[in-house]
Amino acid sequence: MEKIEDPELSRAILSHLAELYKLKEVRQGIHLSTLIYCLTKGFFDYVAPIEPTDEEVMLFSLGLGLQDVLTPTQAEAPIYEENGITFSPDFVLKLSEPARYVELKTTRMSSSREDLPETWLEYIKGGCYMRRINQYELSVLFMLGNYKPPFPQIKSFKLVFTQEELEENWTYLLGRLLVYQQALRINRPPAPFEYCKDWECKNCRYKLQCEALRIMAEPQLESI
């Protein structure tokens, strides 16, 4: 047997996924997730977008595809807005009172990990505040389980927050909203490497732009 790599087929599949999940479209408005993640990237995504990398297309498609499969048929996917911020839970179940708000996550981290990613919690707490609720449900598909069989594994949690936690998070989000809105008004990106988590820069497609902006912002030493 002769095995010949076929990059043309891979490209066709990647293009299909990008179109199916609208990964190259510019999202309108200010979504809650925009404020959770890097504001500089969010600005570039809106004003001067670069197409997602192949790895990003695969990761986003994997998460969105599994979300479609895991979402119950009777679930709803409403969109809410407050203070100019839109929020869309992965799904809402209204079969009983109160309604159940659910986020679905796909991850390669170990199922034995006790803490939850900060960005997940910031998003969920923001949604809780907007819906005037203090609890939310989370289902996580751990693709690698605990890095040993059985995998994948799915675990679900009920998260309950205090009002203080929700208000503190909302104040944090509103502060980032002001930074992002000002950046759009003056058509200048938020300061690079300042409004993001450290890990976000590692494989970011805008890293070169951010590095260039940082160099230009540094005071230039006068030649002697």
C-alpha positions in Angstrom: 0.0 0.0 0.0 1.1 3.5 -0.7 -0.1 6.3 1.6 0.0 9.8 0.0 -0.9 12.8 2.0 -3.8 14.8 0.6 -3.6 18.5 1.8 -6.3 19.5 -0.7 -8.9 17.4 1.0 -7.8 18.7 4.5 -8.2 22.3 3.1 -11.6 21.5 1.8 -12.8 20.2 5.2 -11.3 23.1 7.1 -13.0 25.6 4.7 -16.3 23.7 5.2 -16.0 23.9 9.0 -15.1 27.6 8.9 -18.2 28.3 6.8 -20.5 26.0 8.7 -19.7 27.7 12.1 -19.2 31.2 10.6 -15.7 31.4 12.0 -14.6 34.1 9.6 -17.6 36.4 10.2 -17.2 39.5 12.3 -19.4 39.4 15.3 -21.6 42.5 15.7 -22.1 44.3 19.0 -20.3 43.7 22.2 -20.7 40.2 23.5 -20.0 39.2 27.0 -17.2 36.9 25.8 -15.6 39.9 24.2 -15.1 41.4 27.6 -13.9 38.2 29.2 -11.0 37.6 26.8 -8.2 39.8 25.4 -9.6 43.3 24.6 -6.9 44.0 22.1 -7.7 40.8 20.2 -11.4 41.7 20.4 -10.6 45.1 18.8 -8.6 43.6 16.0 -11.2 40.9 15.4 -13.8 43.7 14.9 -11.8 46.3 13.1 -9.1 44.5 11.2 -9.7 40.8 11.5 -7.2 38.1 10.4 -8.6 34.8 9.4 -8.4 32.1 12.1 -5.6 29.6 11.9 -6.2 26.0 11.0 -5.7 25.0 14.6 -8.3 27.6 15.7 -10.8 26.3 13.1 -10.4 22.8 14.4 -10.7 23.7 18.0 -13.7 25.9 17.6 -15.4 23.4 15.3 -14.8 20.6 17.7 -16.3 22.6 20.6 -19.3 23.9 18.6 -20.0 20.6 16.9 -20.0 18.7 20.2 -22.2 21.4 21.7 -24.8 20.8 18.9 -24.8 17.1 19.7 -24.9 17.5 23.5 -27.7 20.1 23.5 -31.1 18.6 24.4 -33.7 19.0 21.6 -36.1 20.9 23.9 -33.5 23.5 24.9 -33.7 27.1 23.9 -30.8 29.5 23.0 -32.0 33.0 23.8 -30.0 36.2 23.6 -30.1 38.8 26.4 -28.7 42.4 26.5 -27.8 44.8 29.3 -25.6 47.9 29.4 -24.9 47.4 25.7 -23.6 43.8 26.4 -25.2 40.8 24.8 -25.2 37.4 26.5 -26.1 34.1 25.0 -26.1 31.0 27.2 -25.3 27.7 25.4 -28.8 26.6 26.2 -31.7 27.2 28.6 -34.1 24.5 29.8 -37.6 25.9 30.7 -39.3 22.6 31.4 -39.6 23.5 35.1 -39.3 26.6 37.3 -36.8 28.1 37.7 -35.3 27.9 34.2 -32.0 26.1 34.0 -29.1 28.0 32.4 -26.3 25.8 31.1 -22.9 26.2 29.6 -21.2 23.3 27.7 -17.4 23.2 27.6 -15.0 20.9 25.8 -11.5 20.7 27.2 -8.2 18.8 27.0 -7.4 19.5 30.7 -7.5 16.6 33.2 -10.9 15.7 34.7 -9.1 15.5 38.1 -8.5 19.2 38.1 -10.4 20.8 40.9 -10.5 24.5 39.9 -12.3 25.9 36.9 -10.8 28.3 34.4 -11.1 31.9 35.4 -12.6 32.9 32.1 -15.4 30.3 32.4 -16.4 31.7 35.8 -16.2 35.3 34.7 -18.6 34.6 31.8 -21.0 32.5 33.9 -21.1 35.1 36.7 -21.7 37.8 34.1 -24.7 35.8 32.8 -26.0 35.3 36.3 -25.9 39.0 37.0 -27.7 39.8 33.7 -30.4 37.3 34.4 -30.7 38.2 38.2 -30.0 34.6 39.2 -27.3 33.2 41.5 -26.8 29.7 40.2 -25.8 28.2 36.8 -25.1 24.8 35.5 -21.9 23.6 33.7 -21.3 20.5 31.8 -17.7 19.7 30.8 -16.6 17.1 28.3 -13.0 16.2 29.2 -11.7 14.8 26.0 -8.6 13.2 27.6 -10.3 12.2 30.8 -7.6 12.0 33.4 -5.0 11.2 30.7 -5.8 7.5 31.0 -8.8 5.4 30.2 -11.7 5.8 30.4 -11.9 8.9 28.2 -13.6 11.1 27.2 -15.5 11.8 30.4 -18.4 14.2 31.0 -18.9 15.9 34.4 -21.7 18.4 35.3 -21.7 20.9 38.1 -24.1 23.3 39.7 -22.4 26.6 40.5 -23.9 28.9 43.2 -22.6 32.4 43.7 -23.0 35.1 46.4 -24.4 38.5 45.4 -21.1 40.0 46.3 -19.3 37.7 43.8 -21.7 38.7 41.0 -21.5 42.4 41.7 -17.7 42.4 41.9 -17.4 40.5 38.6 -19.9 42.9 37.0 -18.0 45.9 38.1 -14.9 44.3 36.6 -16.7 43.7 33.3 -18.1 47.3 33.1 -14.6 48.6 33.6 -13.4 46.6 30.6 -16.4 47.7 28.6 -15.4 51.3 29.0 -11.9 50.5 27.8 -13.2 48.6 24.8 -15.8 51.3 23.8 -13.2 54.0 24.1 -10.9 52.0 21.8 -13.6 51.7 19.2 -14.4 55.4 19.4 -10.9 56.6 18.8 -10.1 53.6 16.5 -7.0 52.7 18.5 -6.6 49.2 20.1 -6.4 48.8 23.9 -2.8 48.7 25.2 -1.4 45.3 24.1 -0.5 42.7 26.8 -2.5 44.6 29.4 -6.1 43.5 29.1 -5.6 39.8 28.7 -4.6 36.6 30.5 -1.0 35.6 30.1 -1.8 32.3 28.3 -3.9 34.2 25.6 -0.8 35.6 23.9 0.9 32.2 23.3 -0.7 31.3 20.0 -2.5 34.5 19.2 -2.6 35.5 15.5 -2.3 39.2 16.4 0.8 38.8 18.5 3.1 40.5 16.0 0.8 43.5 15.8 0.8 43.8 19.6 4.6 43.5 19.8 4.9 46.3 17.1 2.5 48.5 19.1 4.4 48.0 22.3 7.7 48.9 20.6 6.2 52.1 19.1 4.8 53.1 22.5 8.2 52.8 24.2 10.1 56.1 24.7 12.8 56.4 22.1 16.3 57.2 23.5 17.8 60.2 21.9 21.0 59.5 20.0 24.1 60.9 21.5 
